[in-house]
Amino acid sequence: MSDGAPRENPAAAFEPAEMLPALGGPTLAGGTLPRWFLQAVIGGCALISLAVLLATGGFTIVLLFVFTFVLALPTGYIWSRLVEGRREAKDR
C-alpha cells in the first residue's frame, strides 16, 4: 500500500465553516438584514426602557416612547451600518 504516492486527506477537500447554514439568511458579511430587523430593535429597546422605568418608579407612557426612541434610533443605525454599510444604513 505504501507505493510512495502522497496520501490524499479527504477532510482537506472542504471547509467546515462553509457547510454551516447561516442563521436568518445571508451572513453578516453578506450585507443584508432581515426585513423585521427594525421591528425587533424597537421591541427590544421598548422592553429595556420599560424595565428601567419600572425599576426606577418613574413609569409614564410618554417616557416609555421617548426612551424607546432614544435607544432604538442609534442602535438600529449603528447595527445597520456595521452590517450593510453607510448608504443602506441611511436608507433605513
Secondary structure as the mmCIF struct_conf table of DSSP 4:
data_model
#
loop_
_struct_conf.conf_type_id
_struct_conf.id
_struct_conf.beg_label_comp_id
_struct_conf.beg_label_asym_id
_struct_conf.beg_label_seq_id
_struct_conf.end_label_comp_id
_struct_conf.end_label_asym_id
_struct_conf.end_label_seq_id
BEND BEND1 GLY A 4 GLY A 4
HELX_LH_PP_P HELX_LH_PP_P1 ALA A 5 GLU A 8
HELX_RH_3T_P HELX_RH_3T_P1 PRO A 10 ALA A 13
BEND BEND2 PHE A 14 PHE A 14
HELX_RH_AL_P HELX_RH_AL_P1 PRO A 16 MET A 19
BEND BEND3 LEU A 20 LEU A 20
HELX_LH_PP_P HELX_LH_PP_P2 PRO A 21 ALA A 22
TURN_TY1_P TURN_TY1_P1 LEU A 23 GLY A 24
BEND BEND4 GLY A 25 PRO A 26
HELX_RH_3T_P HELX_RH_3T_P2 LEU A 28 GLY A 30
TURN_TY1_P TURN_TY1_P2 GLY A 31 GLY A 31
TURN_TY1_P TURN_TY1_P3 ARG A 35 TRP A 36
HELX_RH_AL_P HELX_RH_AL_P2 PHE A 37 THR A 56
TURN_TY1_P TURN_TY1_P4 GLY A 57 GLY A 57
HELX_RH_AL_P HELX_RH_AL_P3 ILE A 61 GLU A 84
HELX_RH_AL_P HELX_RH_AL_P4 ARG A 86 ASP A 91
#
